[in-house]
Amino acid sequence: MFATGFRCGRCGATYELDEVRYVCPRDGAEGTLDVLYDYERIRATLSPDRLRDHPSRSIWRYAPLLPLRPETLKRVEGAGTLQAVGWTPLYRAERTARRLRLRAVYIKDDGRNPTASFKDRASAVAALKASEEGASAITTASSGNAAAALAGMAAALNLPAIIFVPHTAPEAKVAQLLIYGARVFLVEGTYDEAFDLTLAAAEAFGWYCRNTAYNPFTREGKKTAAYEIWEQLEGQVPDRLFIPVGDGNILSGLWKGFRDLVALGWIERPPILMGVQAEGAAVLARAWAEGREEIQPEPPHTIADSIAVGRPRDARFALRAVRETGGAFLTVTDDEILTAMRTLAREVGVFAEPAAAAAFAGLEKAVREGQIGEEETVVVMITGNGLKDIPSAMRAVGGAHRIPAEIPMALQQLKGALR
């Protein structure tokens, strides 16, 4: 294993791997940790040529860049869907590029992961870490996707999972949790309240906690999408990457992945990172616009449940990712998200849930506002499949026509409907 320790994102203190478990002892939950690596030793083991020849089409092809022991990684073999996490498709969206007058637009479809969301990446690493520690159970708070991902990964490892989600979570996501065998508790409160409850329960019962950003290894799983984008673009990085943002951990994870590639000398710079938030859950966008390091939590109100976060837990790293890459935060309305769901499906054939479609809505807004040059290559990160939230999809498209089975009457109605 080439991970060497942790650094606090707030105070900069460094720690040995066995010295802390979740967050900085000095700063508490505000002190989320970054995993440090010995890049010289990694370069001696891994190269772009070796990656090209690697047989695995999953996040496990990047094993030297993950904080897992070799004996832990062996548990992936035979562990069901855990083996298939990552290496999701990157589609070139020609019609979208022509319409928006951009050189190239790509869609990275993480809805194709085993449990249909980006969160499989983080949950796979966290579940293995829990297994490595000999945990009796693993727990997380989630608005739905992270929980479903953890339930699926834990099931593959035969590891008990206890999940806390807001009672407003989409029914399809709750169904996923239950079918994987997780113990599910619907919290009569927000995601942020479920998050705090999970921390208390994990401490009280001795469970391993996967909570986003609080657990530093969530970022390590999420960063693998950056490596894939780089490989799928044949050793290049896009000019700009659009990312839906709730807690900020996907954004910071992608930034970490590109920083790893810079540290290895495989790329010269990361792409410009564009964080997209729903207007009703825009804590990070406001902090960025006002030049603040600290956030001001607010109750979230948006149909995009996966980014409905009022107190982003990876705020510091997310803000830094946007600022240091010369990016920006954008906000989009729920109506713009619903429109983006339709457009993305009809132009690219990708069915995205509302939070994922927010990134596509952000791209369209950035083009309208003149924030993107015509010669830029853009990647849009689609983080979850639309089947996870059918009611929102129906809001986006309306109902289907109902016709009689009798052929003469049906043909008459079809004639009118198809005009």
C-alpha positions in Angstrom: 0.0 0.0 0.0 1.4 3.4 -1.0 -0.8 5.6 1.2 1.4 7.2 3.9 -0.9 9.3 6.1 -3.5 12.1 6.3 -3.5 15.9 6.1 -6.2 18.0 7.6 -7.9 20.3 5.1 -8.4 23.0 7.7 -5.3 23.3 9.9 -2.8 21.3 7.8 -1.8 18.9 10.5 -0.5 15.6 9.3 -1.2 12.2 10.9 -0.1 8.6 10.5 -2.6 6.2 9.0 -3.1 4.4 12.3 -3.2 7.7 14.3 -6.7 8.9 13.3 -9.8 7.2 11.9 -12.1 9.8 10.4 -11.5 13.5 11.0 -8.8 15.8 12.4 -8.7 15.5 16.3 -8.1 19.3 16.5 -10.9 20.5 14.2 -13.5 17.8 14.5 -16.0 17.4 11.7 -14.7 20.6 10.1 -11.3 19.0 9.7 -11.9 16.5 6.9 -8.8 14.6 6.0 -6.9 14.1 2.7 -5.1 10.8 2.2 -1.4 11.3 1.3 0.6 9.0 -1.0 4.2 8.2 -1.9 4.1 9.1 -5.6 7.7 8.1 -6.3 7.0 4.6 -5.3 3.7 4.5 -7.2 5.6 5.7 -10.4 7.9 2.7 -10.0 4.9 0.4 -9.9 2.4 2.0 -12.3 2.6 3.7 -15.6 0.2 4.8 -18.4 1.5 1.9 -20.5 0.9 -0.7 -17.7 -2.6 0.7 -17.2 -3.4 0.4 -20.9 -2.5 -3.3 -20.6 -4.4 -3.9 -17.4 -7.1 -6.6 -17.8 -9.5 -5.1 -15.2 -12.2 -2.7 -16.4 -13.1 -1.4 -12.9 -11.7 0.9 -10.2 -9.4 -1.9 -9.1 -7.1 -1.3 -12.0 -6.0 1.7 -10.0 -5.1 -0.4 -6.9 -1.7 1.4 -6.2 -3.6 4.7 -5.9 -6.1 3.4 -3.4 -5.6 3.2 0.4 -6.2 -0.5 0.7 -3.8 -3.3 1.7 -3.0 -6.0 -0.9 -4.7 -8.7 1.2 -7.8 -6.5 1.4 -7.9 -6.1 -2.3 -8.0 -9.8 -2.8 -11.4 -9.8 -1.2 -12.8 -8.2 -4.3 -12.3 -11.4 -6.2 -15.6 -13.3 -6.1 -17.4 -10.5 -4.2 -20.3 -10.1 -6.6 -20.9 -6.6 -8.0 -18.0 -5.2 -6.0 -15.8 -6.5 -8.9 -17.7 -4.3 -11.5 -17.5 -0.9 -9.9 -16.3 1.9 -12.2 -15.0 2.0 -15.8 -18.3 3.6 -16.8 -18.8 4.7 -20.4 -17.8 8.1 -21.7 -20.1 9.1 -24.6 -19.3 11.7 -27.2 -22.5 13.9 -27.5 -22.2 15.2 -31.0 -25.7 16.7 -31.3 -25.3 18.5 -28.0 -22.0 19.9 -29.0 -23.4 21.2 -32.3 -26.4 22.7 -30.6 -24.2 24.5 -28.0 -21.5 25.3 -30.5 -18.7 23.6 -28.6 -15.8 21.6 -30.0 -16.7 18.5 -28.0 -19.1 17.4 -25.3 -18.7 14.1 -23.5 -21.1 12.5 -21.0 -19.6 10.3 -18.3 -22.5 8.0 -17.3 -22.0 6.7 -13.8 -25.6 5.6 -13.7 -24.1 2.4 -15.3 -22.4 1.4 -12.0 -23.8 -1.8 -10.3 -26.3 0.1 -8.0 -26.8 2.8 -10.7 -24.9 5.7 -9.2 -21.5 7.3 -8.8 -21.6 6.5 -5.1 -20.6 2.9 -5.7 -17.0 4.1 -6.0 -16.8 5.5 -2.5 -18.9 2.7 -1.0 -16.8 0.0 -2.5 -13.6 1.5 -0.9 -15.4 2.2 2.4 -16.9 -1.3 2.7 -13.5 -2.9 2.0 -12.0 -0.6 4.6 -14.6 -1.7 7.2 -13.9 -5.3 6.3 -10.1 -4.7 6.7 -10.7 -3.3 10.2 -12.9 -6.3 11.1 -15.9 -4.1 11.7 -19.1 -5.8 13.0 -21.3 -3.6 10.8 -21.1 -0.5 8.5 -23.4 2.5 8.6 -24.1 5.6 6.6 -26.5 8.5 6.3 -27.7 9.3 2.7 -30.4 10.9 0.7 -30.5 7.6 -1.2 -27.7 6.8 -3.6 -24.8 6.5 -1.1 -27.0 4.3 1.0 -28.0 2.0 -1.9 -24.4 1.8 -3.0 -23.2 0.9 0.5 -26.0 -1.7 0.9 -25.0 -3.3 -2.4 -21.3 -3.3 -1.6 -21.8 -4.6 1.9 -24.0 -7.4 0.7 -21.3 -8.5 -1.7 -18.9 -8.7 1.3 -21.5 -10.3 3.6 -21.1 -7.3 5.9 -24.2 -6.0 7.9 -25.3 -2.5 6.8 -27.4 -0.1 8.9 -28.7 2.8 6.8 -30.3 6.1 7.9 -32.2 8.1 5.2 -34.7 10.9 5.3 -38.3 9.7 5.2 -38.7 11.7 2.0 -36.1 9.6 0.0 -37.5 8.3 -3.3 -39.3 4.9 -2.9 -37.1 3.3 -5.6 -34.0 4.1 -3.5 -35.5 2.7 -0.3 -36.4 -0.5 -2.3 -32.8 -0.9 -3.3 -31.7 -0.7 0.4 -34.2 -3.3 1.5 -33.6 -5.7 -1.4 -29.8 -5.8 -0.5 -30.7 -6.8 3.0 -29.7 -3.5 4.8 -31.4 -2.5 8.0 -33.1 0.7 7.0 -34.3 3.5 9.3 -36.3 6.4 7.8 -35.4 9.5 9.7 -38.2 12.1 10.3 -35.9 14.9 9.3 -33.4 16.1 6.7 -30.3 14.5 5.3 -28.2 16.7 7.6 -30.1 15.5 10.6 -29.7 11.9 9.5 -26.0 12.5 9.1 -25.6 13.6 12.7 -27.7 10.7 14.0 -25.5 8.3 12.1 -22.4 9.7 13.7 -24.0 9.2 17.2 -25.2 5.7 16.4 -21.9 4.6 15.0 -20.1 5.8 18.2 -22.7 4.3 20.5 -22.8 0.8 18.8 -19.2 0.6 17.5 -20.2 0.5 13.8 -17.8 1.6 11.0 -19.1 4.9 9.6 -19.0 5.6 5.9 -20.5 9.1 6.1 -19.5 11.3 3.1 -16.3 13.3 3.7 -16.4 12.5 7.4 -14.8 9.2 6.3 -11.7 10.3 4.3 -11.8 7.2 2.1 -15.0 8.2 0.4 -13.0 10.8 -1.6 -10.5 8.1 -2.5 -13.1 6.0 -4.2 -14.6 8.9 -6.0 -11.3 10.1 -7.4 -11.2 7.1 -9.7 -13.6 8.7 -12.1 -10.9 11.3 -12.9 -8.5 8.5 -13.9 -11.1 7.0 -16.1 -11.8 10.2 -17.9 -8.1 10.7 -18.5 -7.7 7.2 -19.9 -10.9 7.3 -22.0 -9.7 10.6 -23.5 -6.5 8.8 -24.4 -4.2 10.5 -22.0 -5.8 14.0 -22.2 -8.0 15.9 -19.8 -11.0 18.0 -20.8 -10.9 21.8 -20.7 -13.9 21.8 -18.3 -15.8 19.3 -16.2 -19.3 19.9 -14.9 -20.2 18.2 -11.6 -23.5 18.1 -9.6 -22.7 19.2 -6.0 -24.4 18.4 -2.7 -21.9 17.6 0.1 -19.0 18.5 -2.3 -17.3 15.2 -2.0 -17.7 14.1 -5.7 -16.2 17.5 -6.7 -13.3 17.2 -4.2 -12.8 13.6 -5.2 -12.5 14.4 -8.9 -10.1 17.2 -8.0 -8.0 14.7 -6.0 -7.9 12.3 -8.9 -6.6 14.9 -11.3 -4.1 16.2 -8.7 -2.8 12.6 -8.4 -2.2 12.5 -12.1 -0.3 15.8 -11.9 1.8 14.5 -9.0 2.6 11.4 -11.1 3.7 13.6 -14.0 1.1 12.1 -16.3 -0.8 15.4 -17.0 0.2 19.0 -16.7 -2.9 20.5 -15.2 -6.4 19.5 -13.9 -9.5 20.6 -15.9 -11.5 23.6 -14.9 -14.0 22.3 -12.4 -17.6 23.7 -12.5 -19.8 22.8 -9.5 -23.5 22.8 -10.2 -26.0 23.2 -7.3 -29.8 23.4 -7.2 -31.0 26.9 -6.5 -32.8 25.5 -3.4 -29.6 23.9 -2.0 -26.9 26.3 -3.0 -24.8 26.8 0.2 -21.5 26.2 -1.6 -22.4 28.4 -4.6 -23.2 31.3 -2.2 -20.0 30.9 -0.2 -18.0 30.8 -3.5 -19.8 33.9 -4.9 -19.1 35.8 -1.7 -15.5 34.7 -1.4 -16.0 33.0 1.9 -14.2 29.9 3.3 -16.9 29.2 5.8 -20.4 28.1 4.8 -23.7 29.2 6.2 -26.0 26.2 6.4 -29.6 26.6 5.1 -32.5 24.1 4.8 -32.5 22.6 1.3 -35.6 22.7 -1.0 -35.2 20.9 -4.4 -36.5 17.9 -6.3 -32.9 16.9 -6.8 -32.8 14.8 -3.6 -29.2 13.5 -4.1 -27.9 17.1 -3.8 -30.4 18.4 -1.3 -27.8 19.2 1.3 -28.1 22.2 3.7 -24.7 21.7 5.4 -22.1 20.4 2.9 -19.6 18.2 4.8 -16.8 18.6 2.3 -17.2 22.3 1.9 -13.6 23.3 2.3 -12.1 20.9 -0.2 -15.0 21.6 -2.7 -14.5 25.4 -2.6 -10.7 24.9 -2.9 -11.2 22.6 -5.9 -13.2 25.2 -7.8 -11.0 28.2 -6.9 -7.7 26.5 -7.6 -8.8 25.3 -11.0 -10.2 28.6 -12.0 -13.7 27.2 -12.1 -17.1 28.4 -10.8 -20.2 27.4 -9.1 -23.5 27.6 -10.9 -27.1 27.3 -9.7 -30.0 25.9 -11.6 -33.7 25.8 -10.9 -35.8 22.7 -10.6 -37.5 23.6 -13.9 -34.1 23.8 -15.6 -33.2 20.4 -14.1 -36.5 18.8 -15.4 -35.8 20.3 -18.8 -32.2 18.9 -18.7 -33.5 15.4 -17.9 -35.6 15.5 -21.1 -32.9 17.0 -23.3 -30.1 14.7 -22.1 -32.3 11.6 -22.7 -33.4 12.7 -26.2 -30.0 14.0 -27.4 -27.7 11.4 -25.8 -30.0 8.6 -24.8 -28.9 8.9 -21.1 -31.7 8.7 -18.5 -30.5 10.8 -15.5 -32.0 11.4 -12.1 -32.6 15.0 -11.2 -29.3 15.6 -9.3 -27.3 14.1 -12.2 -29.2 16.2 -14.8 -28.3 19.3 -12.8 -24.8 19.1 -14.2 -26.2 19.1 -17.8 -28.4 22.0 -16.9 -25.3 23.8 -15.6 -23.5 23.2 -18.9 -26.4 24.8 -20.8 -26.5 27.8 -18.4 -22.7 28.3 -18.7 -23.1 28.4 -22.5 -25.9 30.9 -22.3 -23.9 33.1 -20.0 -20.8 33.0 -22.2 -18.6 31.1 -19.7 -17.3 28.6 -22.1 -15.2 29.1 -25.2 -16.3 27.5 -28.5 -13.0 25.5 -28.8 -13.4 23.8 -25.4 -13.8 20.1 -24.7 -16.3 19.5 -22.0 -17.2 16.5 -19.8 -20.5 16.3 -17.9 -20.6 14.0 -14.9 -23.9 12.1 -14.7 -24.0 10.6 -11.2 -27.2 8.6 -11.1 -29.8 6.8 -13.2 -33.2 8.2 -13.7 -35.0 5.0 -12.7 -34.1 5.9 -9.1 -36.7 8.7 -9.2 -39.6 7.9 -11.5 -42.0 10.6 -10.1 -39.5 13.3 -11.1 -39.1 11.8 -14.6 -42.9 11.8 -15.0 -42.9 15.4 -14.0 -40.4 16.1 -16.7 -42.3 14.4 -19.5 -46.0 14.2 -18.5 -48.2 11.1 -19.0 -48.5 8.7 -21.9 -51.5 8.5 -24.2 -54.1 5.9 -23.4 -56.0 4.4 -26.3 -58.5 1.6 -26.8 -57.6 -1.9 -28.0 -60.1 -1.9 -30.8 -58.2 -1.2 -34.0 -60.5 1.2 -35.8 -61.0 3.4 -32.8 -57.3 3.2 -31.9 -56.2 4.2 -35.4 -58.6 7.2 -35.3 -57.2 8.4 -32.0 -53.6 7.8 -33.2 -54.3 9.9 -36.2 -55.3 12.8 -34.0 -52.6 12.3 -31.4 -49.8 12.1 -34.0 -50.6 15.4 -35.8 
